Amino acid sequence: MKLLHRNLLIGIHDALEENFFEPNKVASRVLDSLLKRNKKWGSQDRSVVAEIFYNVVRWKKRLEYYAGEDLSPKNIYKILLAYLLWTKTEYRNFEEFSAFSVSEILSRIAQKEFPSKAVEYSIPEWLEERLKSELGANWEKETKALNEPAATILRANPLKIQPKALLKILEKNNIPAHQLEENSNTIILDEKKNVLFLREYENGFFEIQDASSQKVAPFLEVEKNMKVIDACAGAGGKTLHLASLMKNTGEIIALDIHSYKLKELKNRARRAGFTNIITQNIEDQNVIQNLHQTADRLLLDAPCSGLGVLKRNPDSKWKMTEDFLKQIQKTQEEILQNYSPLVKPGGKMVYATCSILPSENHLQVEKFLSKNPEFILQKEVNILPSSGYDGFYMALIERTK
């Protein structure tokens, strides 16, 4: 990889400053904004910028060690230099690097030992302790996996296209890809490529969705003509998958507390050609009470720490706190308790998170079942980051009476 243009370096610097030192900034949106402002950059330059930006975010703590100081608005260029030296990226002698000692940075890189595992794996100290306590001997293996960049994965929409035909379209656009397995709608890109410009994306032929996330909707065991409630629908990735599995029959009620997310879901459903999705904003508890015991199936894709998806959202580990984790676990408990009455006797629900912590997953389900004997656990699945995909948890729970 080569970083040969100063304007790219300045762009990465400004994006890192915005991401780390301006409130409520998300890395993916910061990068999108940077690339939109610089439309003259070629595809290769854009790829270099994206890779360096995300890797510096991902490896911030280790890079701070190599640079010899914590990241601040004044030393972003030093952190960038440490990254370029560590990865042996070719670069020019930009004037922004002139005040820094290359030999000092290289000497720290050469040491090969770190003051702590938190530095080695580039995570906050409190998170190291949490992962150790909850994952036990597997914590290092899974933390290593979370530092691997995520692949771009698509889900073909069989209402509009078969996966083999989608692969041919991608090939024509110089986007090499393959099916996860035979007869699967899951398409994995062989390398990072932008697919959002494709006409087929605009026309709803496919969605971008990780392979682990694609396992949640089938886990709910939906059938044609059922009434299904997606109670934490968000922008609707799993809602659309449910609609596909139901062959655009029955009724899916997509609920969320954020109306802007449901608006995006409506647009995506229209694009994909689904007519069995109804969106409803949760304005008060009456919305929930009016749906008690009406659902054949209920999906609770609960808010969570997001620790299972650090591969694609590396900045979240720097914004997360122990207090946030405690609060989100309380919210999960409330969601299970408050939304489970929506399921009919004999119906089923799935509780899912994109976390790898037992305290957000199995232990939450265990606590819920102890308080609600009318529900029984049928099966549960843990997908760990070492699988190569996002970390996910899902539990299928049946209401018996």
DRENKE-210541 format. One line per field, with one value per residue (C-alpha): residue in one letter; y, z, x. Coordinates in Angstrom, 3 decimals, decimal comma, always signed. Example, Ala and Ser with C-alpha at 12.3 -4.5 7.8 and 13.67 -1.06 7.14 Angstrom:
BEGIN
rest A  S;
v -4,500  -1,060;
w +7,800  +7,140;
u +12,300  +13,670;
***
This chain:
BEGIN
rest M  K  L  L  H  R  N  L  L  I  G  I  H  D  A  L  E  E  N  F  F  E  P  N  K  V  A  S  R  V  L  D  S  L  L  K  R  N  K  K  W  G  S  Q  D  R  S  V  V  A  E  I  F  Y  N  V  V  R  W  K  K  R  L  E  Y  Y  A  G  E  D  L  S  P  K  N  I  Y  K  I  L  L  A  Y  L  L  W  T  K  T  E  Y  R  N  F  E  E  F  S  A  F  S  V  S  E  I  L  S  R  I  A  Q  K  E  F  P  S  K  A  V  E  Y  S  I  P  E  W  L  E  E  R  L  K  S  E  L  G  A  N  W  E  K  E  T  K  A  L  N  E  P  A  A  T  I  L  R  A  N  P  L  K  I  Q  P  K  A  L  L  K  I  L  E  K  N  N  I  P  A  H  Q  L  E  E  N  S  N  T  I  I  L  D  E  K  K  N  V  L  F  L  R  E  Y  E  N  G  F  F  E  I  Q  D  A  S  S  Q  K  V  A  P  F  L  E  V  E  K  N  M  K  V  I  D  A  C  A  G  A  G  G  K  T  L  H  L  A  S  L  M  K  N  T  G  E  I  I  A  L  D  I  H  S  Y  K  L  K  E  L  K  N  R  A  R  R  A  G  F  T  N  I  I  T  Q  N  I  E  D  Q  N  V  I  Q  N  L  H  Q  T  A  D  R  L  L  L  D  A  P  C  S  G  L  G  V  L  K  R  N  P  D  S  K  W  K  M  T  E  D  F  L  K  Q  I  Q  K  T  Q  E  E  I  L  Q  N  Y  S  P  L  V  K  P  G  G  K  M  V  Y  A  T  C  S  I  L  P  S  E  N  H  L  Q  V  E  K  F  L  S  K  N  P  E  F  I  L  Q  K  E  V  N  I  L  P  S  S  G  Y  D  G  F  Y  M  A  L  I  E  R  T  K;
v +0,000  +3,508  +6,903  +9,222  +12,336  +14,958  +15,827  +12,235  +12,487  +15,760  +14,237  +11,240  +13,581  +15,708  +12,644  +11,211  +14,542  +14,705  +11,098  +11,251  +14,825  +15,944  +14,632  +11,970  +11,204  +7,704  +6,534  +5,258  +8,562  +10,601  +8,626  +8,863  +12,629  +12,867  +10,853  +12,864  +16,090  +14,742  +13,330  +13,821  +11,156  +7,993  +4,584  +3,512  +6,660  +6,289  +2,704  +3,743  +6,516  +4,189  +1,459  +3,772  +5,648  +2,494  +0,827  +3,838  +3,864  +0,098  +0,155  +3,489  +2,200  +0,249  +3,215  +5,482  +3,137  +3,206  +7,013  +7,405  +9,533  +9,391  +10,596  +14,299  +16,866  +18,041  +14,713  +12,972  +13,201  +11,418  +8,614  +8,417  +8,224  +5,398  +3,528  +3,993  +2,789  -0,184  -1,366  -0,486  +1,646  +3,603  +7,357  +10,586  +12,782  +14,990  +18,174  +17,183  +14,446  +16,602  +17,193  +13,498  +11,003  +8,030  +6,091  +6,407  +5,090  +2,240  +1,239  +0,827  -1,134  -3,430  -4,356  -6,807  -6,746  -4,598  -3,168  -4,873  -6,998  -3,935  -2,232  -5,334  -5,834  -2,115  -2,065  -0,037  -1,527  -1,939  -3,900  -6,220  -7,071  -7,556  -9,872  -11,900  -12,345  -13,259  -15,201  -16,915  -18,634  -17,720  -13,968  -13,439  -15,554  -13,617  -10,225  -10,980  -11,893  -8,608  -6,719  -8,343  -6,091  -7,295  -8,610  -7,001  -9,465  -9,213  -10,927  -11,483  -10,685  -13,780  -11,770  -10,004  -12,030  -15,381  -15,425  -16,881  -14,009  -11,480  -12,983  -12,457  -8,813  -8,280  -9,930  -7,610  -4,675  -6,014  -7,018  -10,596  -12,499  -15,963  -17,658  -18,617  -22,067  -23,672  -22,402  -19,649  -16,064  -14,968  -13,408  -12,572  -10,026  -11,280  -7,790  -4,472  -2,813  -0,180  -1,768  +1,098  +2,682  -0,352  +0,068  -3,329  -2,005  +0,979  -1,422  -3,646  -6,699  -7,105  -5,737  -5,449  -7,747  -9,821  -13,618  -13,882  -11,334  -13,336  -16,306  -14,462  -14,336  -18,074  -18,872  -17,445  -20,281  -18,072  -19,518  -18,072  -16,078  -15,675  -12,507  -11,491  -8,549  -7,133  -5,091  -3,369  -3,083  -0,101  +0,451  -3,057  -5,347  -8,357  -7,209  -7,432  -10,859  -12,045  -10,713  -12,677  -15,913  -15,417  -15,033  -11,577  -13,087  -12,610  -9,499  -8,114  -5,251  -3,358  -1,354  +1,136  +4,154  +6,139  +7,254  +8,219  +4,598  +3,370  +5,876  +4,342  +0,882  +1,934  +3,116  -0,125  -2,269  -0,341  -0,746  -4,480  -5,002  -6,144  -5,291  -7,299  -4,875  -2,342  +0,186  +1,587  +4,085  +3,251  +6,526  +5,097  +1,804  +1,610  +0,557  -2,472  -3,311  -3,300  -6,030  -8,388  -12,064  -11,281  -12,485  -15,952  -14,891  -12,058  -10,824  -8,932  -7,746  -5,999  -2,945  -4,156  -3,240  -4,168  -5,950  -8,660  -6,189  -4,333  -5,633  -3,179  -0,577  -0,279  +3,227  +2,019  +0,430  +3,891  +5,456  +2,654  +2,767  +0,367  +2,559  +2,293  -1,492  -1,639  +0,579  -1,431  -4,652  -3,082  -2,069  -5,623  -7,010  -4,519  -5,289  -9,027  -8,473  -5,798  -7,192  -10,936  -10,605  -9,875  -13,594  -15,834  -19,023  -21,568  -18,808  -18,225  -15,369  -14,827  -12,713  -11,665  -9,397  -8,609  -9,004  -11,796  -11,240  -13,907  -11,126  -9,700  -13,065  -16,379  -14,843  -12,371  -15,229  -17,294  -14,398  -13,878  -17,566  -17,700  -14,940  -16,176  -19,930  -19,807  -19,476  -22,213  -22,090  -24,260  -23,585  -20,948  -20,193  -18,281  -17,126  -15,919  -13,521  -16,291  -17,818  -15,142  -13,200  -10,920  -12,113  -12,808  -14,524  -15,785  -17,689  -19,260  -19,151  -20,668  -19,453  -22,567  -20,963;
w +0,000  -0,819  +0,633  -1,899  -1,813  +0,937  +0,465  +1,381  +4,570  +5,521  +4,806  +7,055  +9,775  +9,666  +9,712  +12,748  +14,554  +13,842  +14,901  +18,190  +19,344  +18,173  +20,106  +18,704  +15,621  +14,124  +12,134  +9,131  +8,705  +9,212  +6,455  +4,120  +4,601  +3,845  +0,632  -0,514  -0,042  -2,209  -5,257  -7,430  -5,528  -7,598  -6,433  -5,375  -3,315  -1,683  -0,788  +0,795  +2,796  +4,090  +5,062  +6,936  +8,670  +9,973  +10,971  +12,966  +14,758  +15,339  +16,614  +18,457  +21,785  +20,272  +18,052  +21,104  +22,600  +19,428  +19,264  +22,937  +23,822  +23,968  +21,032  +21,144  +18,511  +18,469  +17,730  +15,198  +12,584  +14,956  +15,444  +11,663  +11,214  +13,768  +11,765  +8,455  +9,980  +11,734  +8,581  +6,316  +4,168  +1,509  +2,039  +1,127  +3,625  +4,289  +6,188  +8,816  +9,950  +10,158  +13,942  +14,859  +15,426  +13,134  +14,952  +18,334  +16,913  +15,120  +18,314  +20,158  +17,233  +17,269  +20,943  +20,148  +23,768  +25,263  +28,713  +28,794  +26,767  +26,457  +24,513  +22,441  +21,394  +21,398  +23,779  +26,916  +30,193  +31,648  +28,568  +28,902  +32,434  +31,341  +28,450  +30,711  +33,356  +30,923  +28,175  +30,284  +28,379  +24,986  +25,501  +23,659  +20,676  +20,267  +20,844  +18,149  +15,779  +16,515  +15,198  +11,773  +9,208  +8,322  +4,880  +2,848  +2,707  +0,736  +0,990  -2,353  -2,437  -4,033  -4,748  -7,446  -8,234  -7,658  -6,166  -9,297  -11,377  -8,786  -8,918  -12,695  -12,282  -9,700  -12,000  -14,869  -12,545  -11,627  -8,122  -7,504  -5,060  -4,110  -2,382  +1,253  +0,321  -2,480  -2,762  -0,241  -0,690  +1,189  -1,132  +0,134  -1,727  -2,279  -1,582  -0,304  -3,047  -3,136  -4,220  -3,292  -6,744  -8,502  -10,058  -8,606  -5,078  -5,763  -7,119  -4,017  -5,559  -2,493  +0,964  +2,804  +5,832  +7,658  +7,480  +11,244  +11,104  +8,258  +10,615  +12,944  +10,773  +9,862  +13,557  +14,275  +12,229  +10,421  +7,975  +5,252  +6,348  +9,956  +11,988  +12,985  +15,128  +14,866  +18,067  +17,715  +13,931  +13,421  +9,719  +9,039  +7,815  +9,609  +8,899  +5,176  +5,626  +7,485  +4,651  +2,180  +4,188  +4,384  +0,582  +0,976  +2,687  +6,096  +8,121  +9,697  +12,145  +12,475  +15,705  +16,857  +19,130  +16,369  +13,560  +11,275  +11,285  +10,342  +7,500  +6,156  +6,576  +4,501  +1,721  +1,795  +1,784  -1,198  -3,031  -2,309  -3,393  -0,048  +0,702  +3,905  +6,229  +8,401  +10,392  +13,721  +15,931  +19,657  +21,033  +24,332  +26,083  +24,530  +21,259  +23,011  +25,081  +22,000  +20,502  +23,512  +22,518  +18,805  +17,420  +16,051  +16,116  +17,835  +17,102  +19,848  +18,195  +21,406  +21,893  +23,075  +23,570  +19,967  +21,052  +18,474  +15,593  +16,499  +13,228  +11,333  +14,094  +15,749  +17,085  +19,411  +21,816  +22,548  +23,099  +25,289  +29,099  +31,935  +32,935  +29,391  +29,547  +32,843  +31,454  +28,252  +30,251  +32,265  +29,006  +27,655  +30,771  +30,433  +26,729  +27,370  +30,178  +28,467  +24,921  +25,567  +26,264  +22,536  +21,787  +21,569  +23,637  +21,389  +19,638  +19,660  +20,014  +19,367  +21,653  +19,733  +20,265  +18,428  +21,675  +22,815  +26,554  +28,452  +30,714  +27,697  +26,265  +27,995  +31,471  +30,373  +28,985  +32,114  +34,298  +32,110  +32,189  +35,962  +36,259  +33,461  +33,749  +30,833  +28,513  +27,760  +25,939  +22,825  +21,604  +21,576  +19,402  +20,065  +16,982  +17,970  +16,000  +15,504  +13,090  +10,630  +10,871  +13,400  +16,945  +17,541  +20,054  +19,512  +21,699  +20,474  +23,267  +23,140  +25,046  +26,325  +27,970;
u +0,000  +1,208  +0,316  +1,913  -0,238  -0,219  -3,899  -4,799  -2,735  -4,446  -7,856  -7,157  -5,866  -9,016  -11,295  -9,474  -9,721  -13,454  -14,052  -12,145  -12,585  -16,012  -19,044  -21,380  -19,306  -19,426  -16,406  -18,376  -20,223  -17,069  -15,334  -18,365  -18,381  -14,650  -14,979  -18,015  -16,056  -13,233  -14,985  -11,888  -9,957  -9,586  -10,803  -7,316  -6,763  -10,184  -9,360  -6,035  -7,715  -10,444  -7,982  -5,615  -8,430  -10,114  -6,853  -5,699  -9,073  -8,799  -5,196  -5,266  -3,945  -1,057  -0,165  -0,136  +2,466  +4,556  +4,306  +5,171  +2,134  -1,637  -3,667  -4,560  -5,564  -1,929  -0,260  -2,511  +0,244  +2,637  +0,119  -0,268  +3,502  +3,653  +1,014  +2,855  +6,129  +4,517  +2,723  +5,694  +3,417  +5,265  +4,994  +6,752  +8,592  +5,604  +6,382  +3,782  +6,200  +9,335  +9,202  +9,069  +11,866  +11,434  +14,171  +12,411  +9,150  +10,929  +12,748  +9,442  +7,969  +11,023  +10,595  +7,772  +6,556  +3,840  +3,198  -0,224  -2,616  -4,843  -2,043  -1,269  -4,902  -5,715  -8,669  -9,486  -8,180  -11,670  -12,715  -9,729  -10,864  -14,470  -13,532  -11,250  -13,942  -16,744  -14,960  -12,301  -9,498  -11,033  -10,840  -7,536  -8,553  -11,804  -10,187  -7,604  -10,430  -12,226  -9,185  -9,506  -11,249  -14,739  -15,606  -18,390  -21,278  -24,510  -27,879  -29,564  -33,282  -34,907  -38,043  -36,006  -32,884  -31,218  -27,704  -26,052  -27,448  -26,257  -22,756  -22,706  -23,727  -20,993  -18,447  -19,434  -18,752  -15,296  -16,434  -15,215  -17,426  -18,634  -21,561  -21,066  -22,377  -24,363  -27,969  -27,229  -28,405  -25,277  -22,684  -19,187  -17,049  -13,502  -12,155  -13,467  -15,488  -18,208  -21,497  -23,808  -23,420  -24,916  -28,345  -29,262  -28,729  -30,980  -33,586  -33,534  -31,872  -29,641  -28,852  -25,537  -25,754  -23,138  -23,387  -24,011  -26,812  -28,353  -28,798  -31,196  -34,340  -34,282  -33,740  -37,222  -38,787  -41,299  -43,818  -45,999  -49,060  -47,923  -48,249  -44,725  -43,615  -40,107  -40,092  -36,698  -36,734  -34,430  -33,779  -35,016  -32,255  -33,725  -37,302  -36,610  -35,053  -38,170  -40,343  -38,257  -38,541  -42,322  -42,479  -44,045  -47,142  -48,710  -48,000  -44,856  -45,292  -42,016  -41,801  -39,205  -38,931  -37,149  -39,459  -36,549  -35,346  -38,799  -38,886  -35,678  -37,216  -40,227  -37,919  -35,931  -39,081  -40,466  -37,162  -37,084  -40,700  -42,158  -45,776  -46,285  -44,450  -46,294  -44,251  -45,426  -43,638  -43,688  -44,998  -46,282  -46,998  -50,478  -48,848  -47,350  -50,435  -52,669  -50,476  -50,485  -50,799  -51,167  -47,830  -47,099  -43,475  -41,622  -38,108  -36,277  -33,065  -32,099  -29,875  -26,471  -22,826  -22,030  -18,855  -19,483  -19,250  -16,048  -14,590  -16,778  -17,322  -13,890  -14,502  -17,272  -14,767  -13,312  -16,739  -18,116  -17,958  -18,715  -21,670  -23,062  -22,729  -24,616  -27,371  -27,751  -28,065  -30,861  -32,563  -32,244  -33,896  -36,767  -37,257  -37,507  -40,004  -42,109  -42,286  -42,600  -46,398  -46,828  -46,351  -49,433  -49,523  -47,824  -45,906  -42,163  -39,732  -36,038  -33,890  -30,763  -27,770  -24,545  -22,606  -20,278  -20,752  -22,735  -24,079  -25,936  -26,869  -27,460  -27,554  -30,231  -32,334  -31,767  -32,947  -36,036  -36,996  -36,675  -39,286  -41,581  -42,277  -44,734  -41,724  -39,173  -35,849  -35,861  -32,332  -29,615  -26,592  -23,382  -21,475  -18,014  -15,779  -13,213  -15,748  -14,625  -17,868  -19,550  -20,174  -23,883  -26,150  -29,681  -32,125  -35,379  -37,983  -41,476  -44,523  -46,284  -49,331;
***
